[in-house]
Amino acid sequence: MANLDNYFRQHKEISELINTIKTMAIKDLIANSKEIATTLNNLSGKLKVHLSMEDRYLYPNLKAKNESKNIAEKFENEMGNLAKEFLNYKEKYNTYIKITESPINFKNETTKIMKALEDRMSREEKDLYTI
């Protein structure tokens, strides 16, 4: 399989941004709302690059092999749904005003989507990148 170092590095960067958002939201959501929005938009950019690399290189490479085709297709389909959920979340909270207008909803939705992203990256590293 292709060198996976970039995927692991991207996961680390994405995890750091997720942790930054979660930490700022816990400490003082309103006071940190501008930085949270900036970090959220940065996270979105990193995810776009990561997903693009997976779509262009990882999944086609895995699907070309019989032994990994089914699992690659499954991961690819699942990621499409999570990507849409994240895009909706980002559009809903991509400015500090949007965050401060509904802080309770922001915290609840942040917890849900960030956990989904973390779970996904963990599964990729355990089940997909080891094929």
DSSP file (Angstrom, degrees, kcal/mol; ACC not computed):
  #  RESIDUE AA STRUCTURE BP1 BP2  ACC     N-H-->O    O-->H-N    N-H-->O    O-->H-N    TCO  KAPPA ALPHA  PHI   PSI    X-CA   Y-CA   Z-CA
    1    1 A M              0   0    0      0, 0.0     3,-0.1     0, 0.0    57,-0.0   0.000 360.0 360.0 360.0 156.2    0.0    0.0    0.0
    2    2 A A        -     0   0    0      1,-0.2     2,-0.2    55,-0.1    55,-0.0  -0.110 360.0 -74.3 -59.8 161.2    1.1    3.6   -0.5
    3    3 A N        -     0   0    0      1,-0.1     3,-0.3     2,-0.0     4,-0.2  -0.419  43.1-165.9 -61.2 126.1    2.9    5.4    2.2
    4    4 A L     >  +     0   0    0     -2,-0.2     4,-2.2     1,-0.2     3,-0.3   0.364  59.2 103.8 -98.4   3.8    0.4    6.3    4.9
    5    5 A D  H  > S+     0   0    0      1,-0.2     4,-2.6     2,-0.2     5,-0.2   0.883  80.1  52.1 -56.2 -41.4    2.6    8.9    6.7
    6    6 A N  H  > S+     0   0    0     -3,-0.3     4,-2.6     1,-0.2    -1,-0.2   0.887 108.6  50.6 -64.1 -37.9    0.6   11.8    5.3
    7    7 A Y  H  > S+     0   0    0     -3,-0.3     4,-2.3     2,-0.2    -1,-0.2   0.915 112.5  46.2 -66.3 -42.4   -2.7   10.3    6.4
    8    8 A F  H  X S+     0   0    0     -4,-2.2     4,-2.2     2,-0.2    -2,-0.2   0.904 112.8  50.3 -65.8 -40.7   -1.4    9.8    9.9
    9    9 A R  H  X S+     0   0    0     -4,-2.6     4,-2.4    -5,-0.2    -2,-0.2   0.918 111.0  49.0 -62.6 -43.6    0.1   13.3   10.0
   10   10 A Q  H  X S+     0   0    0     -4,-2.6     4,-2.8     1,-0.2     5,-0.2   0.900 108.7  53.1 -64.1 -40.1   -3.2   14.7    8.8
   11   11 A H  H  X S+     0   0    0     -4,-2.3     4,-2.8     2,-0.2    -1,-0.2   0.913 108.9  50.3 -59.6 -42.0   -5.1   12.8   11.5
   12   12 A K  H  X S+     0   0    0     -4,-2.2     4,-2.2     2,-0.2    -2,-0.2   0.932 112.2  46.5 -62.6 -45.6   -2.8   14.2   14.1
   13   13 A E  H  X S+     0   0    0     -4,-2.4     4,-1.9     2,-0.2    -2,-0.2   0.908 113.7  48.6 -63.3 -42.3   -3.4   17.8   12.9
   14   14 A I  H  X S+     0   0    0     -4,-2.8     4,-2.5     1,-0.2    -2,-0.2   0.914 110.6  51.2 -64.0 -43.6   -7.1   17.2   12.7
   15   15 A S  H  X S+     0   0    0     -4,-2.8     4,-2.6     1,-0.2    -2,-0.2   0.892 107.8  52.8 -61.3 -40.5   -7.2   15.7   16.2
   16   16 A E  H  X S+     0   0    0     -4,-2.2     4,-2.1     2,-0.2    -1,-0.2   0.904 110.6  47.0 -62.8 -41.1   -5.3   18.7   17.6
   17   17 A L  H  X S+     0   0    0     -4,-1.9     4,-2.4     2,-0.2    -2,-0.2   0.904 111.1  51.5 -67.8 -40.8   -7.8   21.1   16.1
   18   18 A I  H  X S+     0   0    0     -4,-2.5     4,-2.6     1,-0.2    -2,-0.2   0.937 111.3  47.7 -59.3 -47.1  -10.7   19.1   17.4
   19   19 A N  H  X S+     0   0    0     -4,-2.6     4,-2.6     1,-0.2    -1,-0.2   0.871 109.7  53.3 -64.0 -36.9   -9.2   19.2   20.9
   20   20 A T  H  X S+     0   0    0     -4,-2.1     4,-2.5     2,-0.2     5,-0.2   0.932 110.7  46.4 -62.7 -46.1   -8.6   22.9   20.6
   21   21 A I  H  X S+     0   0    0     -4,-2.4     4,-2.3     1,-0.2    -2,-0.2   0.940 114.1  47.5 -61.9 -47.6  -12.2   23.5   19.8
   22   22 A K  H  X S+     0   0    0     -4,-2.6     4,-1.8     1,-0.2    -2,-0.2   0.914 113.2  48.4 -62.1 -42.8  -13.5   21.3   22.6
   23   23 A T  H  X S+     0   0    0     -4,-2.6     4,-2.5     1,-0.2    -1,-0.2   0.927 112.7  47.1 -64.6 -45.8  -11.1   22.9   25.1
   24   24 A M  H  X S+     0   0    0     -4,-2.5     4,-1.9     1,-0.2     8,-0.2   0.878 111.0  52.4 -64.5 -36.9  -12.1   26.4   24.2
   25   25 A A  H  X S+     0   0    0     -4,-2.3     4,-0.7    -5,-0.2    -1,-0.2   0.864 112.4  45.4 -67.2 -35.2  -15.8   25.6   24.3
   26   26 A I  H  < S+     0   0    0     -4,-1.8    -2,-0.2    -5,-0.2     3,-0.2   0.916 113.6  48.8 -73.2 -43.7  -15.5   24.1   27.8
   27   27 A K  H  < S-     0   0    0     -4,-2.5    -2,-0.2     1,-0.2    -3,-0.2   0.977 139.1 -28.2 -63.9 -58.6  -13.4   27.0   29.2
   28   28 A D  H  X  -     0   0    0     -4,-1.9     4,-2.3    -5,-0.2    -1,-0.2  -0.571  57.3-171.8-164.3  90.4  -15.5   29.9   28.0
   29   29 A L  T  < S+     0   0    0     -4,-0.7     4,-0.4     1,-0.2     7,-0.2   0.893  87.2  46.0 -55.1 -47.8  -17.5   29.5   24.8
   30   30 A I  T >4 S+     0   0    0      1,-0.2     3,-1.1     2,-0.2     4,-0.3   0.945 115.2  45.3 -65.8 -48.9  -18.6   33.1   24.5
   31   31 A A  T 34 S+     0   0    0      1,-0.2     3,-0.3     2,-0.1    -1,-0.2   0.830 120.3  41.2 -64.3 -31.3  -15.1   34.6   25.2
   32   32 A N  T 3X S+     0   0    0     -4,-2.3     4,-2.9    -8,-0.2    -1,-0.2   0.348  82.3 108.5 -96.1   5.4  -13.5   32.1   22.8
   33   33 A S  H <> S+     0   0    0     -3,-1.1     4,-2.4    -4,-0.4    -1,-0.2   0.834  77.7  49.5 -59.2 -37.3  -16.1   32.2   20.1
   34   34 A K  H  > S+     0   0    0     -4,-0.3     4,-2.2    -3,-0.3    -1,-0.2   0.938 115.1  43.7 -66.9 -44.6  -14.0   34.1   17.6
   35   35 A E  H  > S+     0   0    0     -4,-0.2     4,-2.7     2,-0.2    -2,-0.2   0.866 112.3  53.8 -68.3 -35.1  -11.1   31.8   18.0
   36   36 A I  H  X S+     0   0    0     -4,-2.9     4,-2.9     2,-0.2    -2,-0.2   0.936 109.1  48.5 -62.0 -45.9  -13.4   28.8   17.9
   37   37 A A  H  X S+     0   0    0     -4,-2.4     4,-2.2    -5,-0.2    -2,-0.2   0.913 112.6  48.3 -61.7 -42.6  -14.9   29.9   14.6
   38   38 A T  H  X S+     0   0    0     -4,-2.2     4,-2.0     2,-0.2    -1,-0.2   0.928 113.8  46.4 -62.5 -44.8  -11.4   30.4   13.2
   39   39 A T  H  X S+     0   0    0     -4,-2.7     4,-2.9     1,-0.2    -2,-0.2   0.883 110.1  54.1 -66.3 -38.4  -10.3   27.0   14.3
   40   40 A L  H  X S+     0   0    0     -4,-2.9     4,-2.3     2,-0.2    -1,-0.2   0.910 109.7  47.1 -61.4 -42.7  -13.4   25.4   13.0
   41   41 A N  H  X S+     0   0    0     -4,-2.2     4,-1.9     2,-0.2    -1,-0.2   0.866 111.7  51.0 -68.0 -35.3  -12.8   26.9    9.6
   42   42 A N  H  X S+     0   0    0     -4,-2.0     4,-2.3     2,-0.2    -2,-0.2   0.921 109.5  50.8 -64.7 -44.1   -9.2   25.7    9.8
   43   43 A L  H  X S+     0   0    0     -4,-2.9     4,-2.7     1,-0.2    -2,-0.2   0.910 107.4  54.0 -58.1 -43.7  -10.4   22.2   10.7
   44   44 A S  H  X S+     0   0    0     -4,-2.3     4,-2.2     1,-0.2    -1,-0.2   0.908 108.2  49.2 -58.9 -43.1  -12.8   22.3    7.7
   45   45 A G  H  X S+     0   0    0     -4,-1.9     4,-2.0     2,-0.2    -1,-0.2   0.916 111.2  48.8 -62.8 -44.0   -9.9   23.1    5.4
   46   46 A K  H  X S+     0   0    0     -4,-2.3     4,-2.6     1,-0.2    -2,-0.2   0.905 111.2  50.6 -63.1 -41.4   -7.7   20.3    6.8
   47   47 A L  H  X S+     0   0    0     -4,-2.7     4,-3.1     1,-0.2     5,-0.3   0.898 107.6  53.6 -64.1 -39.3  -10.6   17.9    6.4
   48   48 A K  H  X S+     0   0    0     -4,-2.2     4,-2.2    -5,-0.2    -2,-0.2   0.927 111.5  45.0 -60.8 -44.9  -11.2   18.9    2.8
   49   49 A V  H  X S+     0   0    0     -4,-2.0     4,-2.4     2,-0.2    -2,-0.2   0.935 114.9  48.6 -63.3 -46.6   -7.5   18.2    1.9
   50   50 A H  H  X S+     0   0    0     -4,-2.6     4,-2.3     1,-0.2    -2,-0.2   0.933 113.4  45.8 -60.7 -47.9   -7.6   14.9    3.8
   51   51 A L  H  X S+     0   0    0     -4,-3.1     4,-2.8     1,-0.2    -1,-0.2   0.872 110.7  54.0 -65.1 -36.8  -10.8   13.7    2.2
   52   52 A S  H  X S+     0   0    0     -4,-2.2     4,-2.6    -5,-0.3     5,-0.2   0.920 108.8  48.5 -63.2 -43.4   -9.6   14.8   -1.3
   53   53 A M  H  X>S+     0   0    0     -4,-2.4     4,-2.6     2,-0.2     5,-1.2   0.918 112.6  48.4 -63.3 -42.4   -6.4   12.8   -0.8
   54   54 A E  I  <>S+     0   0    0     -4,-2.3     5,-2.7     3,-0.2    -2,-0.2   0.939 114.2  46.1 -61.8 -45.6   -8.4    9.7    0.3
   55   55 A D  I  <5S+     0   0    0     -4,-2.8    -2,-0.2     1,-0.2    -1,-0.2   0.880 119.7  39.3 -65.3 -38.3  -10.8   10.1   -2.6
   56   56 A R  I  <5S+     0   0    0     -4,-2.6    -1,-0.2    -5,-0.2    -2,-0.2   0.826 136.4   5.0 -82.7 -32.1   -8.0   10.6   -5.2
   57   57 A Y  I  X5S+     0   0    0     -4,-2.6     4,-1.7    -5,-0.2    -3,-0.2   0.787 122.5  48.1-121.5 -51.2   -5.4    8.1   -4.0
   58   58 A L  I  ><S+     0   0    0     -5,-1.2     4,-2.6     2,-0.2     5,-0.2   0.972 112.9  41.7 -67.5 -57.1   -6.3    5.9   -1.1
   59   59 A Y  H  ><S+     0   0    0     -5,-2.7     4,-3.0     1,-0.2     5,-0.2   0.917 115.3  49.0 -62.7 -45.5   -9.8    4.5   -2.1
   60   60 A P  H  > S+     0   0    0      0, 0.0     4,-1.1     0, 0.0    -1,-0.2   0.910 112.9  49.5 -59.4 -38.7   -8.9    3.9   -5.7
   61   61 A N  H  < S+     0   0    0     -4,-1.7     4,-0.3     1,-0.2     3,-0.3   0.930 115.0  43.1 -64.0 -45.6   -5.8    2.1   -4.7
   62   62 A L  H >< S+     0   0    0     -4,-2.6     3,-1.3     1,-0.2     6,-0.4   0.884 111.6  53.8 -68.7 -38.5   -7.6   -0.1   -2.2
   63   63 A K  H 3< S+     0   0    0     -4,-3.0    -1,-0.2     1,-0.3    -2,-0.2   0.702  97.8  66.0 -71.5 -17.6  -10.6   -0.8   -4.5
   64   64 A A  T 3< S+     0   0    0     -4,-1.1     2,-0.5    -3,-0.3    -1,-0.3   0.665  92.7  73.0 -75.4 -15.0   -8.2   -2.0   -7.2
   65   65 A K  S X> S-     0   0    0     -3,-1.3     4,-1.1    -4,-0.3     3,-1.0  -0.871  76.6-143.9-103.6 130.6   -7.2   -4.9   -4.9
   66   66 A N  H 3> S+     0   0    0     -2,-0.5     4,-0.5     1,-0.2     3,-0.4   0.877  97.9  55.8 -57.9 -41.1   -9.8   -7.7   -4.5
   67   67 A E  H 34 S+     0   0    0      1,-0.2    -1,-0.2     2,-0.1     4,-0.2   0.695 119.6  30.2 -71.1 -17.4   -8.9   -8.3   -0.8
   68   68 A S  H <> S+     0   0    0     -3,-1.0     4,-2.2    -6,-0.4    -1,-0.2   0.414  91.5  96.9-118.4   0.0   -9.6   -4.7    0.2
   69   69 A K  H  X S+     0   0    0     -4,-1.1     4,-2.4    -3,-0.4     5,-0.2   0.925  84.9  46.1 -59.4 -50.1  -12.3   -3.6   -2.3
   70   70 A N  H  X S+     0   0    0     -4,-0.5     4,-2.2     1,-0.2    -1,-0.2   0.914 114.6  45.8 -63.7 -44.7  -15.3   -4.2    0.0
   71   71 A I  H  > S+     0   0    0      1,-0.2     4,-2.5     2,-0.2    -1,-0.2   0.889 112.2  52.1 -67.8 -36.7  -13.9   -2.5    3.0
   72   72 A A  H  X S+     0   0    0     -4,-2.2     4,-2.5     2,-0.2    -2,-0.2   0.922 110.4  48.1 -63.3 -43.8  -12.7    0.5    1.0
   73   73 A E  H  X S+     0   0    0     -4,-2.4     4,-2.4    -5,-0.2    -2,-0.2   0.901 111.4  51.0 -63.6 -40.1  -16.1    0.9   -0.6
   74   74 A K  H  X S+     0   0    0     -4,-2.2     4,-2.4     2,-0.2    -2,-0.2   0.941 112.6  44.8 -62.6 -48.3  -17.8    0.7    2.9
   75   75 A F  H  X S+     0   0    0     -4,-2.5     4,-2.4     1,-0.2    -2,-0.2   0.901 112.3  52.8 -62.8 -41.1  -15.5    3.3    4.4
   76   76 A E  H  X S+     0   0    0     -4,-2.5     4,-1.5    -5,-0.2    -1,-0.2   0.923 110.9  46.0 -62.2 -45.1  -15.9    5.6    1.3
   77   77 A N  H  X S+     0   0    0     -4,-2.4     4,-1.2     1,-0.2    -2,-0.2   0.917 113.1  49.6 -64.7 -44.0  -19.7    5.5    1.5
   78   78 A E  H  X S+     0   0    0     -4,-2.4     4,-1.9     1,-0.2     3,-0.3   0.893 108.1  54.1 -61.4 -40.2  -19.7    6.1    5.3
   79   79 A M  H  X S+     0   0    0     -4,-2.4     4,-2.9     1,-0.2    -1,-0.2   0.842  99.9  61.1 -67.3 -32.6  -17.3    9.0    4.9
   80   80 A G  H  X S+     0   0    0     -4,-1.5     4,-1.7     1,-0.2    -1,-0.2   0.909 107.2  45.2 -59.2 -41.8  -19.6   10.7    2.4
   81   81 A N  H  X S+     0   0    0     -4,-1.2     4,-2.1    -3,-0.3    -2,-0.2   0.916 114.3  47.5 -68.3 -43.5  -22.4   10.9    5.0
   82   82 A L  H  X S+     0   0    0     -4,-1.9     4,-2.7     1,-0.2    -2,-0.2   0.881 109.1  54.7 -66.3 -37.4  -20.1   12.1    7.7
   83   83 A A  H  X S+     0   0    0     -4,-2.9     4,-2.5     2,-0.2    -1,-0.2   0.905 108.7  48.5 -62.0 -41.3  -18.6   14.7    5.4
   84   84 A K  H  X S+     0   0    0     -4,-1.7     4,-2.3    -5,-0.2    -2,-0.2   0.908 111.1  50.2 -64.8 -42.0  -22.1   16.1    4.7
   85   85 A E  H  X S+     0   0    0     -4,-2.1     4,-2.2     1,-0.2    -2,-0.2   0.914 112.1  47.6 -61.9 -43.2  -22.9   16.2    8.4
   86   86 A F  H  X S+     0   0    0     -4,-2.7     4,-3.2     2,-0.2     5,-0.2   0.915 109.8  52.5 -65.6 -41.9  -19.7   18.1    9.1
   87   87 A L  H  X S+     0   0    0     -4,-2.5     4,-2.6     2,-0.2     5,-0.2   0.918 110.3  48.2 -60.4 -43.7  -20.3   20.5    6.3
   88   88 A N  H  X S+     0   0    0     -4,-2.3     4,-1.7     2,-0.2    -1,-0.2   0.924 113.2  48.2 -61.2 -44.1  -23.8   21.3    7.7
   89   89 A Y  H  X S+     0   0    0     -4,-2.2     4,-1.5     2,-0.2    -2,-0.2   0.934 112.1  48.9 -59.9 -48.5  -22.3   21.7   11.1
   90   90 A K  H  X S+     0   0    0     -4,-3.2     4,-0.5     1,-0.2     3,-0.3   0.912 110.9  49.4 -61.6 -43.6  -19.6   24.0    9.8
   91   91 A E  H  < S+     0   0    0     -4,-2.6     3,-0.4     1,-0.2    -1,-0.2   0.840 110.7  51.8 -64.2 -32.0  -22.0   26.2    7.9
   92   92 A K  H  < S+     0   0    0     -4,-1.7    -1,-0.2    -5,-0.2    -2,-0.2   0.797 126.1  22.2 -73.1 -29.4  -24.2   26.4   10.9
   93   93 A Y  H  < S+     0   0    0     -4,-1.5    -1,-0.2    -3,-0.3    -2,-0.2  -0.002  79.5 119.6-131.2  30.3  -21.4   27.6   13.2
   94   94 A N  S  < S+     0   0    0     -4,-0.5     2,-0.3    -3,-0.4   -53,-0.1   0.411  72.6  52.9 -85.0   5.1  -18.6   29.1   11.0
   95   95 A T  S  > S-     0   0    0     -3,-0.1     4,-1.7     1,-0.1     5,-0.1  -0.957  84.3-120.8-132.5 156.4  -18.8   32.6   12.6
   96   96 A Y  H  > S+     0   0    0     -2,-0.3     4,-2.6     1,-0.2     5,-0.2   0.838 112.9  58.1 -65.0 -30.4  -18.6   33.7   16.2
   97   97 A I  H  > S+     0   0    0      1,-0.2     4,-1.7     2,-0.2    -1,-0.2   0.926 105.6  49.0 -64.1 -43.7  -22.0   35.3   16.0
   98   98 A K  H  > S+     0   0    0      1,-0.2     4,-0.7     2,-0.2    -1,-0.2   0.874 112.6  49.2 -62.8 -36.7  -23.6   31.9   15.0
   99   99 A I  H >< S+     0   0    0     -4,-1.7     3,-0.7     1,-0.2     7,-0.3   0.933 113.0  45.0 -67.5 -46.5  -21.8   30.2   17.9
  100  100 A T  H 3< S+     0   0    0     -4,-2.6    -1,-0.2     1,-0.2    -2,-0.2   0.702 103.1  65.4 -75.7 -18.9  -22.9   32.8   20.5
  101  101 A E  H 3< S+     0   0    0     -4,-1.7    -1,-0.2     1,-0.2    -2,-0.2   0.806 122.0  16.1 -69.9 -28.1  -26.5   32.9   19.3
  102  102 A S  S <X S+     0   0    0     -4,-0.7     4,-2.6    -3,-0.7    -1,-0.2  -0.465  71.2 161.9-144.6  67.0  -27.0   29.3   20.3
  103  103 A P  H  > S+     0   0    0      0, 0.0     4,-2.5     0, 0.0     5,-0.2   0.851  77.0  51.1 -63.3 -36.3  -24.2   28.2   22.7
  104  104 A I  H  > S+     0   0    0      2,-0.2     4,-2.4     1,-0.2     5,-0.2   0.940 113.1  45.0 -67.1 -45.6  -26.0   25.2   24.1
  105  105 A N  H  > S+     0   0    0      2,-0.2     4,-2.9     1,-0.2     5,-0.3   0.902 112.1  53.7 -62.9 -40.2  -26.8   23.8   20.6
  106  106 A F  H  X S+     0   0    0     -4,-2.6     4,-2.8    -7,-0.3     5,-0.2   0.949 110.1  46.4 -59.3 -48.8  -23.3   24.5   19.5
  107  107 A K  H  X S+     0   0    0     -4,-2.5     4,-2.4     2,-0.2    -2,-0.2   0.921 114.9  46.8 -60.4 -44.9  -21.8   22.5   22.5
  108  108 A N  H  X S+     0   0    0     -4,-2.4     4,-1.9     1,-0.2    -2,-0.2   0.934 116.5  42.7 -64.0 -46.4  -24.2   19.6   21.9
  109  109 A E  H  X S+     0   0    0     -4,-2.9     4,-2.7     2,-0.2     5,-0.3   0.852 112.7  54.1 -69.9 -33.9  -23.6   19.5   18.1
  110  110 A T  H  X S+     0   0    0     -4,-2.8     4,-2.6    -5,-0.3     5,-0.4   0.938 107.7  50.1 -63.9 -46.5  -19.9   20.0   18.6
  111  111 A T  H  X S+     0   0    0     -4,-2.4     4,-1.7    -5,-0.2    -2,-0.2   0.923 114.3  45.5 -56.2 -45.6  -19.7   17.0   21.0
  112  112 A K  H  X S+     0   0    0     -4,-1.9     4,-2.0     2,-0.2    -2,-0.2   0.946 117.2  40.3 -66.3 -50.9  -21.6   14.8   18.6
  113  113 A I  H  X S+     0   0    0     -4,-2.7     4,-2.2     1,-0.2    -2,-0.2   0.876 114.8  51.3 -72.1 -36.9  -19.7   15.7   15.3
  114  114 A M  H  X S+     0   0    0     -4,-2.6     4,-2.6    -5,-0.3    -1,-0.2   0.896 110.2  49.9 -67.7 -38.5  -16.2   15.8   16.9
  115  115 A K  H  X S+     0   0    0     -4,-1.7     4,-2.9    -5,-0.4     5,-0.2   0.911 109.9  51.5 -63.2 -42.0  -16.8   12.3   18.5
  116  116 A A  H  X S+     0   0    0     -4,-2.0     4,-2.1     2,-0.2    -2,-0.2   0.909 111.8  46.6 -61.9 -41.8  -17.9   11.0   15.1
  117  117 A L  H  X S+     0   0    0     -4,-2.2     4,-2.6     2,-0.2     5,-0.2   0.924 113.6  48.0 -66.0 -44.2  -14.7   12.4   13.4
  118  118 A E  H  X S+     0   0    0     -4,-2.6     4,-2.2     1,-0.2    -2,-0.2   0.922 112.6  48.6 -63.1 -43.7  -12.5   11.0   16.2
  119  119 A D  H  X S+     0   0    0     -4,-2.9     4,-2.4     1,-0.2    -1,-0.2   0.902 111.3  51.2 -61.5 -41.0  -14.2    7.6   15.9
  120  120 A R  H  X S+     0   0    0     -4,-2.1     4,-2.6    -5,-0.2    -2,-0.2   0.932 109.9  47.7 -63.6 -46.7  -13.8    7.6   12.2
  121  121 A M  H  X S+     0   0    0     -4,-2.6     4,-2.4     1,-0.2    -1,-0.2   0.900 111.5  51.6 -63.4 -39.1  -10.1    8.5   12.3
  122  122 A S  H  X S+     0   0    0     -4,-2.2     4,-2.1    -5,-0.2    -1,-0.2   0.926 110.9  47.5 -61.9 -45.0   -9.6    5.7   14.9
  123  123 A R  H  X>S+     0   0    0     -4,-2.4     4,-3.6     2,-0.2     5,-0.9   0.895 110.4  52.7 -64.1 -40.1  -11.4    3.2   12.7
  124  124 A E  I  X>S+     0   0    0     -4,-2.6     5,-3.2     1,-0.2     4,-1.3   0.944 111.8  45.4 -60.5 -46.9   -9.4    4.2    9.6
  125  125 A E  I  <5S+     0   0    0     -4,-2.4    -1,-0.2     3,-0.2    -2,-0.2   0.863 122.2  37.3 -65.9 -35.0   -6.1    3.8   11.4
  126  126 A K  I  <5S+     0   0    0     -4,-2.1    -2,-0.2    -5,-0.2    -1,-0.2   0.902 133.7  17.0 -82.6 -43.6   -7.1    0.4   12.9
  127  127 A D  I  <5S+     0   0    0     -4,-3.6    -3,-0.2    -5,-0.2    -2,-0.2   0.734 129.3  34.4-107.9 -27.4   -9.1   -1.1   10.1
  128  128 A L  I ><<S+     0   0    0     -4,-1.3     3,-1.5    -5,-0.9    -3,-0.2   0.888 113.4  48.8 -99.8 -48.2   -8.4    0.7    6.8
  129  129 A Y  T 3 <S+     0   0    0     -5,-3.2    -4,-0.1     1,-0.3    -1,-0.1   0.616 106.2  61.0 -72.0 -10.1   -4.7    1.8    6.9
  130  130 A T  T 3         0   0    0     -6,-0.4    -1,-0.3     1,-0.2    -2,-0.1   0.467 360.0 360.0 -94.3  -1.8   -3.6   -1.7    8.0
  131  131 A I    <         0   0    0     -3,-1.5    -1,-0.2   -63,-0.1    -2,-0.1   0.498 360.0 360.0 -69.0 360.0   -5.0   -3.5    4.9
